[in-house]
Amino acid sequence: MKAQKLAASSSDPKSTTDQAGFTLIEILVSIAIVAFGILGLIKVVDSITYYQNESREISQATLLAANKIEEVKRLSTNEPSGGRHGFNYLVKDYLTDKKMTRVNDKTYSLSEVLDEGKGLSKMTRTLTLRTYPPDSTRSFADPEQINLLEAVTKAEWTDKKGKKKSVELSSLIHKRHFIE
């Protein structure tokens, strides 16, 4: 009787279609779908990492430029205290103390390469001091006549993809007149 059941079940067409499991083609298609999904995630993670680095570099460049502007503003404000700094120091001695390059009678410039490390790009920070307004006849040849300076700081770097980036900040610095 058992032999009859075995013979009947092996010739029964339903017995081969009732099997549970996946075919090889189904497994290959599933693997391909998962692989494409993982490749897409890798691309997204790479993009996120790039933009995080770009944001960090822009923040660092802005900080470096702002610090230089604040340094120049700080140097221009010490006149009432009798210190050696002040606006006159800025338009005379600062130019030589910092070995700034004369561009023309109205403009001086200083570039410095900064490498902050910590995975950040090497940056070049350029400070430019020029008389303001640009069309005025005042120049560094007669610093006593200068009442207003424009301080421009530009930080430049090359990102991980080889693109040139820069941040530029400027400030007007006015000569204060004190009544004694």
C-alpha positions as CSV (number, residue, x, y, z in Angstrom):
1,M,0.0,0.0,0.0
2,K,2.8,2.3,0.7
3,A,4.4,1.5,-2.6
4,Q,1.2,2.5,-4.4
5,K,1.1,5.8,-2.6
6,L,4.7,6.5,-3.6
7,A,4.1,5.6,-7.2
8,A,1.0,7.7,-7.3
9,S,2.7,10.7,-5.7
10,S,5.6,10.7,-8.1
11,S,3.4,10.7,-11.1
12,D,1.1,13.3,-9.7
13,P,1.7,16.7,-11.4
14,K,0.7,18.6,-8.3
15,S,3.5,17.3,-6.3
16,T,6.2,19.2,-8.3
17,T,4.4,22.5,-8.2
18,D,3.7,22.5,-4.5
19,Q,7.3,22.9,-3.6
20,A,8.2,25.9,-1.4
21,G,11.3,28.1,-2.2
22,F,12.7,30.5,-4.9
23,T,14.1,29.8,-8.3
24,L,17.6,30.8,-9.3
25,I,16.3,33.6,-11.5
26,E,14.3,35.1,-8.6
27,I,17.3,35.1,-6.4
28,L,19.5,36.7,-9.1
29,V,16.9,39.4,-9.7
30,S,16.7,40.1,-5.9
31,I,20.5,40.3,-5.6
32,A,20.6,42.8,-8.5
33,I,18.0,45.0,-7.0
34,V,19.8,45.0,-3.6
35,A,23.1,45.8,-5.3
36,F,21.7,48.8,-7.2
37,G,20.1,50.0,-3.9
38,I,23.5,49.7,-2.1
39,L,25.3,51.5,-5.0
40,G,22.8,54.3,-4.7
41,L,23.3,54.6,-1.0
42,I,27.1,54.8,-1.5
43,K,26.6,57.6,-3.9
44,V,24.4,59.5,-1.4
45,V,26.9,59.0,1.4
46,D,29.7,60.3,-0.8
47,S,27.7,63.3,-1.7
48,I,26.8,64.0,2.0
49,T,30.5,63.8,2.9
50,Y,31.5,66.2,0.2
51,Y,29.0,68.8,1.2
52,Q,29.9,68.5,4.9
53,N,33.5,69.1,4.0
54,E,32.6,72.0,1.8
55,S,30.5,73.5,4.6
56,R,33.4,73.1,7.0
57,E,35.8,74.8,4.6
58,I,33.5,77.7,3.9
59,S,33.0,78.2,7.7
60,Q,36.8,78.0,8.2
61,A,37.5,80.5,5.4
62,T,34.8,82.9,6.7
63,L,36.3,82.7,10.2
64,L,39.9,83.4,8.9
65,A,38.7,86.4,6.8
66,A,36.6,87.8,9.7
67,N,39.4,87.4,12.1
68,K,41.7,89.5,9.9
69,I,39.1,92.2,9.4
70,E,38.6,92.3,13.2
71,E,42.3,92.6,13.7
72,V,42.6,95.5,11.4
73,K,39.6,97.2,13.0
74,R,41.0,96.6,16.5
75,L,44.4,98.2,15.4
76,S,42.6,101.3,14.2
77,T,40.7,102.1,17.4
78,N,43.4,102.6,20.1
79,E,44.0,106.4,19.6
80,P,42.3,107.8,22.8
81,S,44.2,105.5,25.1
82,G,47.6,106.8,23.9
83,G,48.6,103.4,22.6
84,R,51.0,103.0,19.7
85,H,48.2,101.7,17.4
86,G,45.3,103.6,15.8
87,F,44.2,104.8,12.4
88,N,47.5,106.6,11.8
89,Y,49.4,103.4,12.6
90,L,47.2,101.6,10.2
91,V,47.9,103.9,7.3
92,K,51.6,104.3,8.0
93,D,53.5,101.8,10.1
94,Y,51.3,98.8,9.7
95,L,52.0,98.7,6.0
96,T,55.8,98.3,6.7
97,D,55.5,96.3,9.9
98,K,53.5,93.6,8.0
99,K,55.6,94.0,4.8
100,M,52.6,94.7,2.7
101,T,53.0,94.9,-1.0
102,R,52.3,98.3,-2.6
103,V,49.9,97.8,-5.5
104,N,49.6,101.5,-6.3
105,D,49.4,104.8,-4.4
106,K,45.9,103.9,-3.0
107,T,46.3,100.1,-2.4
108,Y,48.4,97.8,-0.3
109,S,48.1,94.0,-0.2
110,L,49.4,91.1,1.9
111,S,48.9,87.4,1.2
112,E,49.6,84.6,3.5
113,V,49.2,80.8,3.2
114,L,47.4,79.2,6.1
115,D,47.4,75.5,6.8
116,E,45.1,74.8,9.7
117,G,45.5,71.0,9.4
118,K,42.7,68.8,10.7
119,G,41.7,67.7,7.2
120,L,41.1,71.2,6.0
121,S,42.4,72.5,2.8
122,K,45.3,74.9,2.6
123,M,44.0,78.4,2.3
124,T,45.5,81.7,1.0
125,R,44.3,84.8,2.9
126,T,44.8,88.2,1.2
127,L,44.3,91.4,3.1
128,T,43.9,94.5,0.9
129,L,43.9,98.0,2.3
130,R,42.8,100.8,-0.1
131,T,41.7,104.4,0.3
132,Y,38.0,105.0,0.0
133,P,36.2,106.2,-2.0
134,P,38.2,104.8,-4.9
135,D,37.9,107.9,-7.0
136,S,39.2,110.2,-4.2
137,T,42.6,111.9,-4.6
138,R,43.8,110.7,-1.2
139,S,46.6,108.2,-1.3
140,F,49.1,106.5,1.0
141,A,51.7,109.0,-0.2
142,D,50.1,111.5,2.2
143,P,48.6,109.3,4.9
144,E,47.5,112.3,7.0
145,Q,44.8,113.1,4.3
146,I,43.3,109.6,4.5
147,N,40.0,109.6,6.5
148,L,38.5,106.3,5.3
149,L,40.0,102.9,4.4
150,E,38.4,99.9,2.9
151,A,39.8,96.6,4.3
152,V,39.1,93.6,2.1
153,T,40.0,90.1,3.2
154,K,39.7,87.2,0.8
155,A,40.3,83.5,1.7
156,E,40.9,81.2,-1.3
157,W,41.3,77.4,-1.5
158,T,40.9,74.4,-3.7
159,D,38.3,71.8,-2.6
160,K,38.7,68.0,-2.8
161,K,37.3,67.9,-6.3
162,G,39.8,70.5,-7.6
163,K,37.3,73.4,-7.7
164,K,38.6,76.9,-6.8
165,K,36.6,78.4,-3.9
166,S,36.8,81.8,-2.1
167,V,35.1,83.9,0.6
168,E,35.5,87.7,0.6
169,L,34.7,90.1,3.4
170,S,35.2,93.9,3.6
171,S,34.8,96.7,6.1
172,L,35.1,100.5,5.9
173,I,37.3,101.9,8.6
174,H,36.9,105.6,9.5
175,K,39.5,107.8,11.1
176,R,38.0,109.1,14.3
177,H,38.6,112.7,15.3
178,F,38.8,113.5,19.0
179,I,38.1,116.8,20.5
180,E,40.6,117.6,23.3
